[in-house]
């Protein structure tokens, strides 16, 4: 998903918050910074866990990189 943001026109529709999970894979601080600077993203919601046992392996790196990019951070559990 993040690679779709990079290189796009900054005049595109602005988004206040995005949701990321293991489906997006590893996302760098630079990608979050780009979302903030080019698209006006202010906050990121990160999936932490799902169901009874699954823990998102990218949650810790996503949280750290979002914070480093200076964005607000939220987390969620995906219930089944």
Number of C-alpha atoms within 10 A of each C-alpha: 11 16 10 7 16 15 9 11 10 15 8 10 8 13 13 12 17 13 13 20 19 17 10 12 15 17 20 17 19 15 19 26 19 19 26 22 13 18 20 16 19 17 21 23 18 23 24 22 19 14 10 10 7 11 14 17 15 19 20 13 14 26 23 13 20 26 16 14 19 14 19 14 16 15 15 13 15 12 8 6
